[in-house]
Amino acid sequence: MQGSVGSDLASRLASADRRIAELENNYADAAIELDRLSAENKRLIQLAEERAKELAILNSVGEAMAKTLNVKTVTRIVGDQVREIFGADITEILLHDEASDLITVPYSFYREYQDVEPFTLGAGLTSKVILSGKPLVLGTSEQSIEFGAIFLSEAERSESYIGVPIIAGGRTLGVVSVQSYEKNAFGEDHLRLLQGLSSSMGVAIANARLFDETQRLLKVSEDRAKELAILNSVGEAMAKTLNVKTVTRIVGDKVREMFGTEVTEILLRDEKSDLITVPYAYYRDYQEPEPFVMGEGLTSRVILSGKPLLLGNIDEHIALGALMPTEEDRTESYLGVPIIAGDRTLGVVSVQSYEKNVFNEDHVRLLQGLSSSMGVAISNAHLFDETQRLLKMMEARNAELAFVNGVQEVLVSNLEMQEIYDQIGDQIHEIFDAQVVDIGLFDPDDNLLHFPYTIERNVRFPDLPMPLIGFRKHVMDTGQPLLLNDAITASEKYGNPVLQGEAAKSGLFVPLIIGGQAKGVISLQNLDHEHAFNESDVNLLTTIGNATSIAVEKARLFTETRRLLKVTEDRAAELAILNSVGEAMTQSLDLDTVIRLVGDKVREAFGTEVSEILLHDSESGLIHVPYAYFRQYRVIDPFPFGVGVASKIIDTGRPLVFTTLEGGKELGAFFPDEKDRTASYIGVPIKSGERTLGVISVQSYRENAFDENHVRLLQTVASNMVVAIANARLFNETQRLLRVTEARAAELGAISMVSQALIAESELESTIQLIGNQMQEIFDADIVYVALLDPETKLIHFPYQFGEAFTTLTLGEGLTSKIIQTGEPLLINQDVAKRGAQIGATPVGKNALSYLGVPIKTAQGTLGVISVQSTTREGIFTDDSLRLLSTIAANAGSALHNAQLFT
């Protein structure tokens, strides 16, 4: 009996020893796993801290770059920051100029700041990064050489290299690189940080270039405005006189004052004598040079070529055959511009300086503008002088020319073309024994004679254009009068048909000479008898023809002046509108606000009842209408591309105009509502390069409400609007990226907070409560639960629940079971019950409007589920929410597994 008890006790003690040994082994394994998990958590925390440091660096650099719009400053800021952060031996920022295909180096530092000459895109690591648009990381100089690196000397031969492309708007602007004389000095963390810095710099450089271009265009506009003011000033002064000497003195003094030159000359060519006179000459003082023969020297070269001549030094003067003055008057710089009126070169205006290379293309353009105005003024002065001469001759004639004086009074009193033709025709019809009087003018554009005045037996005939043939062709070809005493017989000789009415028996035709050329014909025709006209009639009609020519030309000049004035006024009005729209576009960087401001300004400027701005979304194939005004603001739903005239404009990239409702229907105009049917429409594309972004349109319920000027103005507005849209979209994208960055920082903060809390807690129940409370706080959810699966009983328990009481479920019930079984997260933002039924999950508990659940996993499998829900709103959870909860669940899985082991 005693032996049996002893044997049993020994067996139990041996079993206990084995159990103790197993426990010790398990405890050692658990301690090892706990140490590993603790080390992993520390690594994750360190990684989060490093990401936070990187974000702080990016924010710091971004803030510094946001304070400047100068490319050189941006590159200096980033270059210094990169050099400081990376501790690199060599730091460079290189930019690619697409126009010249050169690579410039605004920032280069090795040992000290360097000035590096631009080089051509092609060879080397920088070109490889730019052409590929991808980063390049190399750990040894041998690798660098294999990839095409170029080292100018052994001293510059670096071992490690990172080059990252600077990208903005899909274009590679350049490269930022760091180099080290140590091998394998850089890793993935360096690459990621450098990519972040280059991305920010790409946006900053693009903005800086946009700012530089805006400043350049503003400078050009200001220069043009100054030039226009100068031209207007000179034009006003010239308009006050018709004397050539006075005109040249006004212009000469103004040119000398504007250009600040030592020598200024105005030289005129006398075509009859072939002499060049110098009505204005100033070098050190006013001079009176003698006329000289046309042929040699720079002035003759400019007159014969009809083109400006720009020279920068005395050697260029001599090479072109300049007539050299005395040694003391030799100038280095010369600019001579022809004075042109019509197709004739009247002379030259020149400026000269004793310094080299003083003048440039801007001076050429300004002097051309002045010479153009002077050409008109001199031509008018010559015309005025000629008119005065003819007037004196007419006053000296006998009583026969008294009739001409009457005609002249008619001419002087009217400057409307048709009134002049009517009154001259009526006066001639009254003076002469002629049943037919007509005035014909030749139009070189259609090669036809047009008749603004025709009368036959007191009946006015309409204009019936005809080819230049017969009697009139002979008169215009010879420039001489033609007297026909037997017109019927002469018709056969000259090939002259009867245009309309009766055939003439006598005729007299005289040319209208303007500028030395026959521009038309006045004809008298007698239908009743031959020999109706004599030499006196020829002389009188010739005199009337001369007077008519002068009056017509004066009227034409007056009409042209008024037309140009109207054009100037229209351009000024258009400029005011564009400035107004431009100011509106600069008031905001929000796309909707910009569109609203531009739409209102366009509607106000055009005075239209209807205005629209439409934008094409090429991805969705829809046309959106962010601005619509039909007597009041209107909200219009997006419609498919292909509908209406806006689609046609977007497709063709060209403006579209219709002036009647029927015309609009023929072009495919689409009117959502009958009361919105407009009769006049202009739509122009909003284009960025070859892409059409959308359409801006103005419309009217009146027919023929718009003309070509409106089209041109709206096109200019659309062109300017592209920049505003691009800026607004750039701003929106920047804001979006900022929000993403802030969200990522918040996620990292939440993950770090949960991880730290989990590390500090080792008891299972406390760990579960901690996880649940953190989820409730982070997601602000109405319902939160932590579900754990008992793998032996296949039951799902809810050790943490908030917002709803959950009972134990059997595996297979509800959405929780579906997540455990699939091991995949589940995000449902609407119709939760319906979606659950679709995936075969039996509804359990309250009906949630938004549901997010993720599995809690360990190496052994799925432990359970963390879920957050909303019973008040749909769509509350996003992919970011899913990612954050999944990350927290992963950490929770490790923590729960550790807690279970500890327990």
NUDRENNU-997856 format. One line per field, with one value per residue (C-alpha): chain; x, y, z. Coordinates in steps of 0.5 Angstrom, whole numbers, plus 500, padded with zeros to 3 digits. Layout:
# NUDRENNU-997856
chain [A_...]
u [X_...]
v [Y_...]
w [Z_...]
# end
This chain:
# NUDRENNU-997856
chain [A_A_A_A_A_A_A_A_A_A_A_A_A_A_A_A_A_A_A_A_A_A_A_A_A_A_A_A_A_A_A_A_A_A_A_A_A_A_A_A_A_A_A_A_A_A_A_A_A_A_A_A_A_A_A_A_A_A_A_A_A_A_A_A_A_A_A_A_A_A_A_A_A_A_A_A_A_A_A_A_A_A_A_A_A_A_A_A_A_A_A_A_A_A_A_A_A_A_A_A_A_A_A_A_A_A_A_A_A_A_A_A_A_A_A_A_A_A_A_A_A_A_A_A_A_A_A_A_A_A_A_A_A_A_A_A_A_A_A_A_A_A_A_A_A_A_A_A_A_A_A_A_A_A_A_A_A_A_A_A_A_A_A_A_A_A_A_A_A_A_A_A_A_A_A_A_A_A_A_A_A_A_A_A_A_A_A_A_A_A_A_A_A_A_A_A_A_A_A_A_A_A_A_A_A_A_A_A_A_A_A_A_A_A_A_A_A_A_A_A_A_A_A_A_A_A_A_A_A_A_A_A_A_A_A_A_A_A_A_A_A_A_A_A_A_A_A_A_A_A_A_A_A_A_A_A_A_A_A_A_A_A_A_A_A_A_A_A_A_A_A_A_A_A_A_A_A_A_A_A_A_A_A_A_A_A_A_A_A_A_A_A_A_A_A_A_A_A_A_A_A_A_A_A_A_A_A_A_A_A_A_A_A_A_A_A_A_A_A_A_A_A_A_A_A_A_A_A_A_A_A_A_A_A_A_A_A_A_A_A_A_A_A_A_A_A_A_A_A_A_A_A_A_A_A_A_A_A_A_A_A_A_A_A_A_A_A_A_A_A_A_A_A_A_A_A_A_A_A_A_A_A_A_A_A_A_A_A_A_A_A_A_A_A_A_A_A_A_A_A_A_A_A_A_A_A_A_A_A_A_A_A_A_A_A_A_A_A_A_A_A_A_A_A_A_A_A_A_A_A_A_A_A_A_A_A_A_A_A_A_A_A_A_A_A_A_A_A_A_A_A_A_A_A_A_A_A_A_A_A_A_A_A_A_A_A_A_A_A_A_A_A_A_A_A_A_A_A_A_A_A_A_A_A_A_A_A_A_A_A_A_A_A_A_A_A_A_A_A_A_A_A_A_A_A_A_A_A_A_A_A_A_A_A_A_A_A_A_A_A_A_A_A_A_A_A_A_A_A_A_A_A_A_A_A_A_A_A_A_A_A_A_A_A_A_A_A_A_A_A_A_A_A_A_A_A_A_A_A_A_A_A_A_A_A_A_A_A_A_A_A_A_A_A_A_A_A_A_A_A_A_A_A_A_A_A_A_A_A_A_A_A_A_A_A_A_A_A_A_A_A_A_A_A_A_A_A_A_A_A_A_A_A_A_A_A_A_A_A_A_A_A_A_A_A_A_A_A_A_A_A_A_A_A_A_A_A_A_A_A_A_A_A_A_A_A_A_A_A_A_A_A_A_A_A_A_A_A_A_A_A_A_A_A_A_A_A_A_A_A_A_A_A_A_A_A_A_A_A_A_A_A_A_A_A_A_A_A_A_A_A_A_A_A_A_A_A_A_A_A_A_A_A_A_A_A_A_A_A_A_A_A_A_A_A_A_A_A_A_A_A_A_A_A_A_A_A_A_A_A_A_A_A_A_A_A_A_A_A_A_A_A_A_A_A_A_A_A_A_A_A_A_A_A_A_A_A_A_A_A_A_A_A_A_A_A_A_A_A_A_A_A_A_A_A_A_A_A_A_A_A_A_A_A_A_A_A_A_A_A_A_A_A_A_A_A_A_A_A_A_A_A_A_A_A_A_A_A_A_A_A_A_A_A_A_A_A_A_A_A_A_A_A_A_A_A_A_A_A_A_A_A_A_A_A_A_A_A_A_A_A_A_A_A_A_A_A_A_A_A_A_A_A_A_A_A_A_A_A_A_A_A_A_A_A_A_A_A_A_A_A_A_A_A_A_A_A_A_A_A_A_A_A_A_A_A_A_A_A_A_A_A_A_A_A_A_A_A_A_A_A_A_A]
u [500_505_509_503_502_510_510_503_507_513_509_505_511_514_508_508_516_514_508_513_518_513_510_517_518_512_513_520_517_512_517_521_515_513_520_520_513_516_522_517_512_519_520_514_514_521_518_512_517_521_515_513_520_520_513_516_522_517_512_518_521_514_513_519_518_511_514_517_516_523_526_533_530_526_532_537_532_531_538_541_535_537_544_543_538_542_549_551_558_555_548_545_539_538_533_531_529_525_525_533_534_539_540_541_544_541_544_550_554_561_565_562_557_559_557_556_555_549_550_545_540_543_549_550_545_541_539_537_533_529_528_526_522_524_529_536_539_547_551_558_562_562_555_555_559_555_549_553_556_561_566_570_576_578_577_569_568_563_561_553_548_541_537_530_526_522_515_509_503_506_512_519_522_529_533_535_541_545_552_557_564_562_559_552_551_543_537_530_528_533_530_523_524_528_522_517_522_522_515_514_519_516_509_513_518_511_508_514_515_508_509_515_511_505_510_513_507_505_511_510_503_506_511_506_501_507_508_501_501_507_504_497_501_505_499_495_501_501_493_494_498_498_505_510_516_512_510_517_519_514_516_523_523_519_523_530_526_524_530_535_539_545_543_536_534_528_530_525_525_523_521_521_528_531_534_534_532_533_527_530_537_539_546_548_544_539_542_541_544_544_540_544_543_539_543_549_549_544_538_538_539_533_529_530_529_523_525_528_536_539_547_551_558_562_565_557_556_562_561_554_557_555_557_562_561_567_571_567_560_562_556_557_549_544_537_533_526_522_517_511_504_501_506_510_517_517_523_527_527_533_536_544_548_556_555_555_549_544_538_534_528_523_526_525_518_517_520_516_510_512_514_507_503_508_507_500_501_506_501_496_500_502_495_493_498_496_489_491_494_489_484_488_488_481_480_484_480_475_467_467_470_464_461_466_466_459_461_467_462_458_465_467_461_460_465_460_462_455_453_459_457_450_451_457_453_447_451_454_447_445_451_451_447_447_441_446_451_455_461_464_470_474_475_481_479_473_476_470_467_462_457_455_452_448_442_438_433_432_431_437_439_442_449_450_458_461_468_473_472_471_471_472_478_481_481_483_489_491_489_487_480_476_471_466_462_459_459_455_461_466_463_465_472_473_468_464_457_450_450_443_438_439_445_449_450_455_460_465_469_474_479_479_486_488_495_497_493_486_481_475_471_466_462_457_452_447_442_439_444_452_457_454_460_466_473_471_466_472_476_471_469_477_477_471_474_480_476_472_478_481_474_473_480_479_472_476_481_476_472_478_480_473_474_480_478_472_477_481_475_472_479_480_473_475_481_477_473_479_482_475_475_482_481_475_479_485_480_480_483_477_475_467_468_473_467_462_466_468_461_458_463_462_454_455_460_456_450_446_440_444_451_454_460_461_467_468_470_473_473_466_464_459_459_458_455_458_455_448_444_438_435_437_442_440_442_443_445_451_449_453_458_455_449_448_452_457_459_461_465_469_470_472_476_473_468_461_456_449_444_437_433_433_440_441_437_440_447_444_442_439_434_432_426_422_422_430_430_435_436_443_449_457_460_468_472_476_483_489_494_491_486_479_477_470_466_464_458_453_446_441_433_434_437_443_445_453_458_466_468_464_467_474_473_470_476_480_476_477_484_485_480_485_490_485_482_489_491_484_485_493_490_485_490_494_489_487_494_494_488_491_497_494_489_496_498_492_492_499_498_492_496_501_497_493_500_503_497_497_504_503_497_498_491_486_480_484_487_480_477_482_481_474_474_480_475_470_474_477_471_466_461_454_456_463_464_470_468_472_471_472_475_473_465_465_461_463_463_463_467_467_460_458_451_448_448_450_449_453_453_454_459_455_451_451_456_461_461_462_468_471_470_473_478_477_474_467_465_458_456_449_443_447_441_440_448_448_443_447_453_449_450_444_442_443_442_440_440_446_446_454_458_465_468_475_478_483_489_495_499_495_489_483_481_475_473_473_467_465_458_453_446_444_448_450_457_460_466_472_477_482_477_478_486_486_482_485_492_489_486_493_496_490_491_498_496_491_495_500_495_492_499_500_493]
v [500_505_503_505_511_513_511_515_521_521_520_527_530_529_531_537_538_537_542_548_547_548_554_557_555_559_565_565_565_570_575_574_576_582_584_584_587_593_594_594_599_603_603_605_611_613_612_617_622_622_623_629_631_631_634_640_641_641_646_650_650_651_657_660_659_662_669_670_669_670_664_665_666_660_656_659_658_650_649_652_648_641_642_643_638_632_635_634_635_638_641_643_645_645_648_646_652_648_654_654_646_649_647_653_652_657_654_650_649_645_647_654_657_656_660_654_656_653_647_643_638_631_628_627_625_631_630_623_625_630_626_620_624_619_620_617_614_612_609_609_613_607_607_614_613_607_612_617_622_627_629_635_633_627_633_633_626_624_617_618_621_623_627_628_631_638_637_642_641_634_638_637_643_641_637_638_633_632_628_626_623_617_611_609_615_616_611_611_616_621_620_621_627_630_628_632_638_638_637_644_647_645_649_655_655_655_660_665_664_666_672_674_673_677_682_682_683_689_692_691_694_700_701_701_706_711_710_711_717_720_718_722_728_728_727_733_738_736_736_744_745_744_747_742_746_747_739_737_742_739_732_733_737_732_726_729_730_723_720_724_724_729_729_729_730_730_729_729_727_731_726_731_734_728_732_731_737_737_741_739_738_739_737_741_746_747_747_748_743_744_739_734_729_722_716_716_715_712_717_714_707_708_711_706_700_703_700_702_702_701_701_701_703_707_701_699_706_706_699_701_707_713_720_722_729_732_728_732_730_723_719_712_709_711_709_712_710_712_717_713_715_710_707_713_714_721_722_719_721_719_720_719_718_719_713_706_701_706_704_697_695_699_705_703_701_708_712_708_710_717_717_714_720_725_721_723_730_731_728_732_739_737_736_743_746_744_745_752_753_750_755_761_759_758_765_768_765_768_768_761_758_762_755_751_756_754_747_748_751_744_740_744_744_737_731_725_722_720_727_730_725_727_735_735_730_735_741_738_736_743_746_742_740_733_728_723_724_719_719_712_710_704_699_695_690_687_690_694_701_703_709_713_718_716_720_720_724_727_719_717_710_705_703_698_696_694_692_697_697_702_709_709_704_709_715_711_708_715_720_724_727_724_728_724_728_721_717_711_710_711_705_700_703_703_697_701_697_701_699_701_706_709_710_716_720_725_724_727_723_726_722_723_724_722_722_722_716_716_713_714_718_723_723_727_724_727_723_727_730_729_735_737_738_743_744_749_744_739_745_746_739_737_743_740_733_736_739_733_729_734_734_726_725_730_727_720_722_725_719_715_719_718_711_711_715_710_704_708_709_702_699_704_701_694_695_698_692_688_691_691_683_683_686_682_675_678_678_671_664_660_658_659_666_667_665_669_675_674_672_678_683_680_681_688_690_687_689_682_679_672_670_663_660_652_648_641_635_630_625_624_627_632_640_643_650_654_661_662_668_668_675_672_667_660_653_649_641_638_635_630_633_633_637_644_649_649_642_644_650_645_640_645_650_655_661_660_666_666_672_669_664_660_660_658_652_650_650_645_650_647_651_647_652_655_662_662_661_667_670_672_668_669_663_663_657_658_655_652_651_645_644_647_648_650_656_663_666_672_672_676_676_681_679_681_684_682_684_682_687_683_676_679_682_676_672_676_675_668_668_672_667_661_664_665_658_655_660_658_650_651_654_649_643_646_647_640_637_641_638_631_633_635_629_625_628_627_620_619_623_618_612_614_616_609_606_609_608_600_599_602_597_590_587_584_588_594_594_592_598_603_601_602_609_611_609_613_619_619_617_621_615_614_606_603_596_591_584_578_571_564_560_554_555_559_565_572_576_584_586_593_596_604_606_599_593_587_580_574_572_565_566_567_572_579_584_582_575_576_581_575_570_574_577_583_590_592_600_601_609_608_602_598_593_592_592_587_582_583_580_574_578_577_584_585_590_598_600_604_609_609_602_601_595_592_585_585_580_577_571_566_569_574_575_579_586_593_597_604_606_612_612_619_621_617_617_619_614_615_611_615_613_605_606_609_604_598_601_602_595_592_595_593_586_586_589_584_578_580_582_575_572_576_574]
w [500_502_496_491_494_493_486_485_488_484_478_480_481_475_471_475_473_466_466_470_464_459_462_463_455_454_458_455_448_450_453_446_442_447_446_438_438_443_438_432_436_437_430_427_432_430_423_424_428_421_417_421_421_413_413_417_413_407_410_412_405_402_407_404_397_398_400_393_386_383_380_382_390_390_387_392_398_396_394_401_405_401_402_410_410_406_409_401_398_392_391_384_381_374_369_362_357_352_347_347_349_354_361_366_373_377_384_384_391_392_397_395_391_383_377_372_364_361_357_351_353_351_355_363_368_369_361_363_369_365_359_363_368_373_379_379_385_384_390_386_381_377_377_375_369_367_366_363_368_366_371_369_373_379_384_382_382_387_389_391_387_387_382_382_376_378_375_374_370_367_364_367_369_371_376_383_385_391_391_396_396_400_397_398_402_400_401_400_405_402_395_398_402_396_391_396_396_388_388_392_388_381_383_386_379_375_379_379_371_370_375_370_364_367_369_362_358_363_361_354_355_359_353_348_352_352_345_343_348_344_337_339_342_335_331_335_334_326_325_327_321_313_312_311_314_320_320_320_325_330_329_329_335_338_336_338_345_346_343_347_341_339_331_328_321_317_309_303_296_290_285_279_281_284_290_297_301_309_312_319_321_328_331_336_333_328_321_314_309_302_298_295_289_290_289_295_302_307_306_299_301_306_300_295_299_303_309_316_317_324_325_331_329_324_321_319_316_312_309_307_303_308_306_312_315_318_324_329_326_325_329_331_332_326_325_319_317_311_311_307_304_300_296_295_300_301_305_311_319_322_329_330_336_338_342_339_339_342_338_338_335_340_337_330_332_335_330_324_328_328_321_319_322_319_312_312_315_309_304_307_307_299_298_301_297_291_293_294_287_284_287_285_278_278_281_275_270_266_267_264_270_274_274_277_283_284_283_288_293_293_294_300_303_303_306_305_299_296_297_293_287_288_288_283_278_279_277_271_269_270_266_260_254_256_257_260_266_270_274_274_279_278_284_284_288_284_277_276_275_280_278_284_280_273_270_264_262_269_271_276_275_280_280_275_275_269_267_264_257_251_252_259_259_253_258_264_260_257_263_257_255_250_245_241_236_233_239_235_230_235_239_234_234_242_243_247_249_251_259_260_257_250_246_246_239_242_248_252_257_262_267_275_277_284_286_279_277_273_279_275_269_268_262_258_253_248_246_241_236_234_235_242_245_244_246_251_254_254_258_263_264_265_270_274_274_277_282_283_284_290_293_293_295_301_303_302_307_312_312_313_319_322_321_324_330_330_330_336_340_339_341_347_349_348_352_358_357_357_363_367_366_367_374_376_374_379_385_386_386_387_380_381_383_377_373_376_376_369_367_370_367_360_361_363_358_352_355_353_356_356_358_359_361_359_361_358_363_358_363_364_357_360_359_366_366_372_369_366_366_362_364_371_374_372_374_368_369_366_359_354_350_343_344_342_339_345_343_336_338_343_337_332_337_332_334_332_330_328_328_327_331_324_323_330_329_323_326_332_337_343_348_354_355_349_353_352_345_343_336_336_339_339_342_342_345_351_349_352_347_343_348_348_356_354_351_353_350_349_346_345_343_338_331_328_335_334_329_328_333_338_336_336_343_346_343_347_353_352_351_358_361_360_365_370_370_370_376_379_378_380_387_388_387_392_397_395_396_403_405_403_407_413_413_413_419_423_421_423_429_431_429_434_439_439_438_444_448_446_448_455_456_457_460_455_458_459_452_449_452_450_443_443_447_442_436_439_440_433_428_432_431_434_434_436_437_438_436_438_435_440_435_439_440_433_437_437_443_444_449_447_445_444_442_442_446_442_444_442_435_432_426_420_423_421_417_423_421_413_415_419_414_408_412_408_411_409_407_406_405_403_403_409_410_402_401_407_404_397_400_404_411_416_419_426_431_429_422_420_415_414_416_416_419_419_421_427_424_427_424_427_423_424_432_431_428_429_427_427_424_423_424_422_416_409_406_412_412_406_403_408_414_411_411_418_421_418_420_428_427_425_431_435_433_436_442_443_442_447_452_451_452_458_461]
# end
